[in-house]
Amino acid sequence: RFALASHFFWGLWSILQAKISTIEFGYLDYAQSRFEAYFQHKAQ
């Protein structure tokens, strides 16, 4: 029900974390997968 909003939110959060976080994590890869899921669900 709220899948689109969730994917979009976590995608944006990941992009922000990639810029400001000191923790090494694949934030941009995670953002990409979330936005791919967002657009996939949106197309359905």
PQR file of N, CA, C, O and H, with PARSE charges and radii, in Angstrom:
ATOM      1  N   ARG A   1       0.819  -1.197   0.000 -0.4000 1.5000
ATOM      2  CA  ARG A   1       0.000   0.000   0.000 -0.0000 2.0000
ATOM      3  C   ARG A   1       0.863   1.262   0.000  0.5500 1.7000
ATOM      4  O   ARG A   1       0.579   2.209  -0.732 -0.5500 1.4000
ATOM      5  N   PHE A   2       1.902   1.274   0.810 -0.4000 1.5000
ATOM      6  CA  PHE A   2       2.776   2.439   0.880 -0.0000 2.0000
ATOM      7  C   PHE A   2       4.146   2.152   0.285  0.5500 1.7000
ATOM      8  O   PHE A   2       5.121   2.832   0.606 -0.5500 1.4000
ATOM      9  H   PHE A   2       2.133   0.504   1.404  0.4000 1.0000
ATOM     10  N   ALA A   3       4.220   1.156  -0.574 -0.4000 1.5000
ATOM     11  CA  ALA A   3       5.508   0.732  -1.133 -0.0000 2.0000
ATOM     12  C   ALA A   3       6.183   1.847  -1.925  0.5500 1.7000
ATOM     13  O   ALA A   3       7.392   2.041  -1.803 -0.5500 1.4000
ATOM     14  H   ALA A   3       3.428   0.604  -0.834  0.4000 1.0000
ATOM     15  N   LEU A   4       5.427   2.578  -2.731 -0.4000 1.5000
ATOM     16  CA  LEU A   4       6.031   3.652  -3.522 -0.0000 2.0000
ATOM     17  C   LEU A   4       6.667   4.710  -2.632  0.5500 1.7000
ATOM     18  O   LEU A   4       7.803   5.121  -2.866 -0.5500 1.4000
ATOM     19  H   LEU A   4       4.445   2.420  -2.830  0.4000 1.0000
ATOM     20  N   ALA A   5       5.949   5.142  -1.632 -0.4000 1.5000
ATOM     21  CA  ALA A   5       6.474   6.162  -0.723 -0.0000 2.0000
ATOM     22  C   ALA A   5       7.705   5.652   0.016  0.5500 1.7000
ATOM     23  O   ALA A   5       8.671   6.390   0.207 -0.5500 1.4000
ATOM     24  H   ALA A   5       5.026   4.808  -1.442  0.4000 1.0000
ATOM     25  N   SER A   6       7.668   4.401   0.425 -0.4000 1.5000
ATOM     26  CA  SER A   6       8.795   3.817   1.140 -0.0000 2.0000
ATOM     27  C   SER A   6      10.045   3.758   0.270  0.5500 1.7000
ATOM     28  O   SER A   6      11.124   4.159   0.705 -0.5500 1.4000
ATOM     29  H   SER A   6       6.883   3.802   0.269  0.4000 1.0000
ATOM     30  N   HIS A   7       9.903   3.261  -0.955 -0.4000 1.5000
ATOM     31  CA  HIS A   7      11.054   3.183  -1.853 -0.0000 2.0000
ATOM     32  C   HIS A   7      11.615   4.573  -2.140  0.5500 1.7000
ATOM     33  O   HIS A   7      12.832   4.762  -2.155 -0.5500 1.4000
ATOM     34  H   HIS A   7       9.026   2.936  -1.308  0.4000 1.0000
ATOM     35  N   PHE A   8      10.734   5.542  -2.367 -0.4000 1.5000
ATOM     36  CA  PHE A   8      11.180   6.893  -2.678 -0.0000 2.0000
ATOM     37  C   PHE A   8      11.896   7.520  -1.483  0.5500 1.7000
ATOM     38  O   PHE A   8      12.965   8.110  -1.640 -0.5500 1.4000
ATOM     39  H   PHE A   8       9.746   5.388  -2.354  0.4000 1.0000
ATOM     40  N   PHE A   9      11.315   7.395  -0.297 -0.4000 1.5000
ATOM     41  CA  PHE A   9      11.915   7.953   0.917 -0.0000 2.0000
ATOM     42  C   PHE A   9      13.302   7.382   1.166  0.5500 1.7000
ATOM     43  O   PHE A   9      14.252   8.134   1.382 -0.5500 1.4000
ATOM     44  H   PHE A   9      10.447   6.916  -0.170  0.4000 1.0000
ATOM     45  N   TRP A  10      13.428   6.047   1.138 -0.4000 1.5000
ATOM     46  CA  TRP A  10      14.720   5.431   1.423 -0.0000 2.0000
ATOM     47  C   TRP A  10      15.740   5.701   0.327  0.5500 1.7000
ATOM     48  O   TRP A  10      16.941   5.729   0.592 -0.5500 1.4000
ATOM     49  H   TRP A  10      12.656   5.436   0.963  0.4000 1.0000
ATOM     50  N   GLY A  11      15.275   5.900  -0.897 -0.4000 1.5000
ATOM     51  CA  GLY A  11      16.178   6.304  -1.971 -0.0000 2.0000
ATOM     52  C   GLY A  11      16.776   7.673  -1.700  0.5500 1.7000
ATOM     53  O   GLY A  11      17.985   7.864  -1.830 -0.5500 1.4000
ATOM     54  H   GLY A  11      14.298   5.877  -1.112  0.4000 1.0000
ATOM     55  N   LEU A  12      15.931   8.630  -1.324 -0.4000 1.5000
ATOM     56  CA  LEU A  12      16.424   9.968  -0.987 -0.0000 2.0000
ATOM     57  C   LEU A  12      17.323   9.948   0.237  0.5500 1.7000
ATOM     58  O   LEU A  12      18.366  10.601   0.257 -0.5500 1.4000
ATOM     59  H   LEU A  12      14.949   8.476  -1.219  0.4000 1.0000
ATOM     60  N   TRP A  13      16.923   9.201   1.257 -0.4000 1.5000
ATOM     61  CA  TRP A  13      17.719   9.094   2.471 -0.0000 2.0000
ATOM     62  C   TRP A  13      19.113   8.561   2.153  0.5500 1.7000
ATOM     63  O   TRP A  13      20.105   9.043   2.700 -0.5500 1.4000
ATOM     64  H   TRP A  13      16.076   8.670   1.241  0.4000 1.0000
ATOM     65  N   SER A  14      19.186   7.574   1.276 -0.4000 1.5000
ATOM     66  CA  SER A  14      20.469   6.972   0.921 -0.0000 2.0000
ATOM     67  C   SER A  14      21.377   7.965   0.207  0.5500 1.7000
ATOM     68  O   SER A  14      22.585   7.987   0.442 -0.5500 1.4000
ATOM     69  H   SER A  14      18.380   7.182   0.832  0.4000 1.0000
ATOM     70  N   ILE A  15      20.800   8.779  -0.660 -0.4000 1.5000
ATOM     71  CA  ILE A  15      21.604   9.792  -1.351 -0.0000 2.0000
ATOM     72  C   ILE A  15      22.164  10.799  -0.351  0.5500 1.7000
ATOM     73  O   ILE A  15      23.334  11.175  -0.430 -0.5500 1.4000
ATOM     74  H   ILE A  15      19.818   8.761  -0.851  0.4000 1.0000
ATOM     75  N   LEU A  16      21.339  11.229   0.577 -0.4000 1.5000
ATOM     76  CA  LEU A  16      21.816  12.159   1.603 -0.0000 2.0000
ATOM     77  C   LEU A  16      22.902  11.527   2.462  0.5500 1.7000
ATOM     78  O   LEU A  16      23.908  12.170   2.762 -0.5500 1.4000
ATOM     79  H   LEU A  16      20.388  10.924   0.642  0.4000 1.0000
ATOM     80  N   GLN A  17      22.709  10.279   2.858 -0.4000 1.5000
ATOM     81  CA  GLN A  17      23.702   9.602   3.682 -0.0000 2.0000
ATOM     82  C   GLN A  17      25.024   9.427   2.947  0.5500 1.7000
ATOM     83  O   GLN A  17      26.088   9.488   3.563 -0.5500 1.4000
ATOM     84  H   GLN A  17      21.892   9.757   2.614  0.4000 1.0000
ATOM     85  N   ALA A  18      24.967   9.212   1.645 -0.4000 1.5000
ATOM     86  CA  ALA A  18      26.191   9.069   0.853 -0.0000 2.0000
ATOM     87  C   ALA A  18      27.029  10.340   0.940  0.5500 1.7000
ATOM     88  O   ALA A  18      28.257  10.284   0.876 -0.5500 1.4000
ATOM     89  H   ALA A  18      24.102   9.163   1.144  0.4000 1.0000
ATOM     90  N   LYS A  19      26.366  11.482   1.086 -0.4000 1.5000
ATOM     91  CA  LYS A  19      27.073  12.763   1.156 -0.0000 2.0000
ATOM     92  C   LYS A  19      27.563  13.097   2.561  0.5500 1.7000
ATOM     93  O   LYS A  19      28.634  13.684   2.712 -0.5500 1.4000
ATOM     94  H   LYS A  19      25.368  11.528   1.138  0.4000 1.0000
ATOM     95  N   ILE A  20      26.797  12.734   3.595 -0.4000 1.5000
ATOM     96  CA  ILE A  20      27.118  13.224   4.937 -0.0000 2.0000
ATOM     97  C   ILE A  20      27.622  12.169   5.911  0.5500 1.7000
ATOM     98  O   ILE A  20      28.230  12.515   6.924 -0.5500 1.4000
ATOM     99  H   ILE A  20      25.926  12.257   3.472  0.4000 1.0000
ATOM    100  N   SER A  21      27.389  10.912   5.636 -0.4000 1.5000
ATOM    101  CA  SER A  21      27.751   9.867   6.592 -0.0000 2.0000
ATOM    102  C   SER A  21      29.243   9.554   6.549  0.5500 1.7000
ATOM    103  O   SER A  21      29.877   9.611   5.496 -0.5500 1.4000
ATOM    104  H   SER A  21      26.894  10.631   4.813  0.4000 1.0000
ATOM    105  N   THR A  22      29.786   9.224   7.713 -0.4000 1.5000
ATOM    106  CA  THR A  22      31.182   8.784   7.793 -0.0000 2.0000
ATOM    107  C   THR A  22      31.278   7.260   7.797  0.5500 1.7000
ATOM    108  O   THR A  22      32.378   6.709   7.805 -0.5500 1.4000
ATOM    109  H   THR A  22      29.271   9.178   8.569  0.4000 1.0000
ATOM    110  N   ILE A  23      30.146   6.585   7.790 -0.4000 1.5000
ATOM    111  CA  ILE A  23      30.106   5.128   7.779 -0.0000 2.0000
ATOM    112  C   ILE A  23      30.271   4.636   6.347  0.5500 1.7000
ATOM    113  O   ILE A  23      29.606   5.125   5.433 -0.5500 1.4000
ATOM    114  H   ILE A  23      29.252   7.033   7.784  0.4000 1.0000
ATOM    115  N   GLU A  24      31.153   3.677   6.158 -0.4000 1.5000
ATOM    116  CA  GLU A  24      31.344   3.118   4.825 -0.0000 2.0000
ATOM    117  C   GLU A  24      30.223   2.122   4.530  0.5500 1.7000
ATOM    118  O   GLU A  24      30.104   1.082   5.178 -0.5500 1.4000
ATOM    119  H   GLU A  24      31.693   3.280   6.900  0.4000 1.0000
ATOM    120  N   PHE A  25      29.423   2.461   3.557 -0.4000 1.5000
ATOM    121  CA  PHE A  25      28.299   1.629   3.141 -0.0000 2.0000
ATOM    122  C   PHE A  25      27.969   2.020   1.708  0.5500 1.7000
ATOM    123  O   PHE A  25      28.209   3.159   1.310 -0.5500 1.4000
ATOM    124  H   PHE A  25      29.519   3.306   3.030  0.4000 1.0000
ATOM    125  N   GLY A  26      27.439   1.121   0.952 -0.4000 1.5000
ATOM    126  CA  GLY A  26      27.089   1.398  -0.436 -0.0000 2.0000
ATOM    127  C   GLY A  26      25.784   2.158  -0.553  0.5500 1.7000
ATOM    128  O   GLY A  26      24.809   1.657  -1.114 -0.5500 1.4000
ATOM    129  H   GLY A  26      27.244   0.195   1.275  0.4000 1.0000
ATOM    130  N   TYR A  27      25.768   3.374  -0.020 -0.4000 1.5000
ATOM    131  CA  TYR A  27      24.535   4.164  -0.011 -0.0000 2.0000
ATOM    132  C   TYR A  27      24.006   4.429  -1.415  0.5500 1.7000
ATOM    133  O   TYR A  27      22.800   4.344  -1.647 -0.5500 1.4000
ATOM    134  H   TYR A  27      26.559   3.781   0.436  0.4000 1.0000
ATOM    135  N   LEU A  28      24.887   4.747  -2.347 -0.4000 1.5000
ATOM    136  CA  LEU A  28      24.420   5.047  -3.702 -0.0000 2.0000
ATOM    137  C   LEU A  28      23.889   3.802  -4.397  0.5500 1.7000
ATOM    138  O   LEU A  28      22.924   3.880  -5.158 -0.5500 1.4000
ATOM    139  H   LEU A  28      25.867   4.816  -2.159  0.4000 1.0000
ATOM    140  N   ASP A  29      24.507   2.659  -4.143 -0.4000 1.5000
ATOM    141  CA  ASP A  29      23.984   1.406  -4.698 -0.0000 2.0000
ATOM    142  C   ASP A  29      22.609   1.096  -4.110  0.5500 1.7000
ATOM    143  O   ASP A  29      21.701   0.655  -4.813 -0.5500 1.4000
ATOM    144  H   ASP A  29      25.291   2.596  -3.525  0.4000 1.0000
ATOM    145  N   TYR A  30      22.478   1.334  -2.814 -0.4000 1.5000
ATOM    146  CA  TYR A  30      21.198   1.108  -2.149 -0.0000 2.0000
ATOM    147  C   TYR A  30      20.134   2.058  -2.701  0.5500 1.7000
ATOM    148  O   TYR A  30      18.995   1.652  -2.936 -0.5500 1.4000
ATOM    149  H   TYR A  30      23.216   1.692  -2.242  0.4000 1.0000
ATOM    150  N   ALA A  31      20.507   3.319  -2.907 -0.4000 1.5000
ATOM    151  CA  ALA A  31      19.573   4.291  -3.478 -0.0000 2.0000
ATOM    152  C   ALA A  31      19.135   3.859  -4.873  0.5500 1.7000
ATOM    153  O   ALA A  31      17.960   3.963  -5.225 -0.5500 1.4000
ATOM    154  H   ALA A  31      21.431   3.649  -2.717  0.4000 1.0000
ATOM    155  N   GLN A  32      20.074   3.381  -5.650 -0.4000 1.5000
ATOM    156  CA  GLN A  32      19.737   2.940  -7.003 -0.0000 2.0000
ATOM    157  C   GLN A  32      18.737   1.794  -6.973  0.5500 1.7000
ATOM    158  O   GLN A  32      17.777   1.785  -7.744 -0.5500 1.4000
ATOM    159  H   GLN A  32      21.029   3.296  -5.364  0.4000 1.0000
ATOM    160  N   SER A  33      18.955   0.829  -6.087 -0.4000 1.5000
ATOM    161  CA  SER A  33      18.030  -0.306  -6.020 -0.0000 2.0000
ATOM    162  C   SER A  33      16.647   0.130  -5.534  0.5500 1.7000
ATOM    163  O   SER A  33      15.633  -0.401  -5.988 -0.5500 1.4000
ATOM    164  H   SER A  33      19.734   0.837  -5.460  0.4000 1.0000
ATOM    165  N   ARG A  34      16.606   1.099  -4.610 -0.4000 1.5000
ATOM    166  CA  ARG A  34      15.316   1.592  -4.127 -0.0000 2.0000
ATOM    167  C   ARG A  34      14.563   2.347  -5.213  0.5500 1.7000
ATOM    168  O   ARG A  34      13.350   2.191  -5.353 -0.5500 1.4000
ATOM    169  H   ARG A  34      17.429   1.530  -4.242  0.4000 1.0000
ATOM    170  N   PHE A  35      15.281   3.172  -5.988 -0.4000 1.5000
ATOM    171  CA  PHE A  35      14.612   3.900  -7.059 -0.0000 2.0000
ATOM    172  C   PHE A  35      14.200   2.976  -8.196  0.5500 1.7000
ATOM    173  O   PHE A  35      13.177   3.213  -8.839 -0.5500 1.4000
ATOM    174  H   PHE A  35      16.267   3.299  -5.874  0.4000 1.0000
ATOM    175  N   GLU A  36      14.970   1.936  -8.453 -0.4000 1.5000
ATOM    176  CA  GLU A  36      14.552   0.947  -9.452 -0.0000 2.0000
ATOM    177  C   GLU A  36      13.255   0.277  -9.017  0.5500 1.7000
ATOM    178  O   GLU A  36      12.345   0.086  -9.824 -0.5500 1.4000
ATOM    179  H   GLU A  36      15.801   1.744  -7.931  0.4000 1.0000
ATOM    180  N   ALA A  37      13.174  -0.078  -7.731 -0.4000 1.5000
ATOM    181  CA  ALA A  37      11.949  -0.685  -7.206 -0.0000 2.0000
ATOM    182  C   ALA A  37      10.789   0.310  -7.272  0.5500 1.7000
ATOM    183  O   ALA A  37       9.661  -0.064  -7.593 -0.5500 1.4000
ATOM    184  H   ALA A  37      13.913   0.077  -7.076  0.4000 1.0000
ATOM    185  N   TYR A  38      11.070   1.572  -6.967 -0.4000 1.5000
ATOM    186  CA  TYR A  38      10.040   2.613  -7.041 -0.0000 2.0000
ATOM    187  C   TYR A  38       9.446   2.690  -8.444  0.5500 1.7000
ATOM    188  O   TYR A  38       8.228   2.644  -8.613 -0.5500 1.4000
ATOM    189  H   TYR A  38      11.986   1.876  -6.706  0.4000 1.0000
ATOM    190  N   PHE A  39      10.315   2.808  -9.450 -0.4000 1.5000
ATOM    191  CA  PHE A  39       9.819   2.950 -10.818 -0.0000 2.0000
ATOM    192  C   PHE A  39       9.164   1.670 -11.329  0.5500 1.7000
ATOM    193  O   PHE A  39       8.236   1.723 -12.137 -0.5500 1.4000
ATOM    194  H   PHE A  39      11.305   2.846  -9.313  0.4000 1.0000
ATOM    195  N   GLN A  40       9.645   0.526 -10.858 -0.4000 1.5000
ATOM    196  CA  GLN A  40       9.022  -0.738 -11.252 -0.0000 2.0000
ATOM    197  C   GLN A  40       7.596  -0.819 -10.703  0.5500 1.7000
ATOM    198  O   GLN A  40       6.667  -1.173 -11.429 -0.5500 1.4000
ATOM    199  H   GLN A  40      10.398   0.484 -10.202  0.4000 1.0000
ATOM    200  N   HIS A  41       7.425  -0.491  -9.423 -0.4000 1.5000
ATOM    201  CA  HIS A  41       6.090  -0.530  -8.828 -0.0000 2.0000
ATOM    202  C   HIS A  41       5.182   0.550  -9.416  0.5500 1.7000
ATOM    203  O   HIS A  41       3.981   0.334  -9.581 -0.5500 1.4000
ATOM    204  H   HIS A  41       8.180  -0.203  -8.833  0.4000 1.0000
ATOM    205  N   LYS A  42       5.749   1.693  -9.725 -0.4000 1.5000
ATOM    206  CA  LYS A  42       4.949   2.783 -10.275 -0.0000 2.0000
ATOM    207  C   LYS A  42       4.390   2.419 -11.651  0.5500 1.7000
ATOM    208  O   LYS A  42       3.287   2.834 -12.007 -0.5500 1.4000
ATOM    209  H   LYS A  42       6.724   1.869  -9.591  0.4000 1.0000
ATOM    210  N   ALA A  43       5.151   1.648 -12.415 -0.4000 1.5000
ATOM    211  CA  ALA A  43       4.724   1.263 -13.761 -0.0000 2.0000
ATOM    212  C   ALA A  43       3.592   0.237 -13.746  0.5500 1.7000
ATOM    213  O   ALA A  43       2.890   0.075 -14.745 -0.5500 1.4000
ATOM    214  H   ALA A  43       6.047   1.312 -12.125  0.4000 1.0000
ATOM    215  N   GLN A  44       3.410  -0.452 -12.630 -0.4000 1.5000
ATOM    216  CA  GLN A  44       2.393  -1.507 -12.565 -0.0000 2.0000
ATOM    217  C   GLN A  44       0.998  -0.967 -12.471  0.5500 1.7000
ATOM    218  O   GLN A  44       0.041  -1.739 -12.410 -0.5500 1.4000
ATOM    219  H   GLN A  44       3.980  -0.321 -11.818  0.4000 1.0000
TER
END
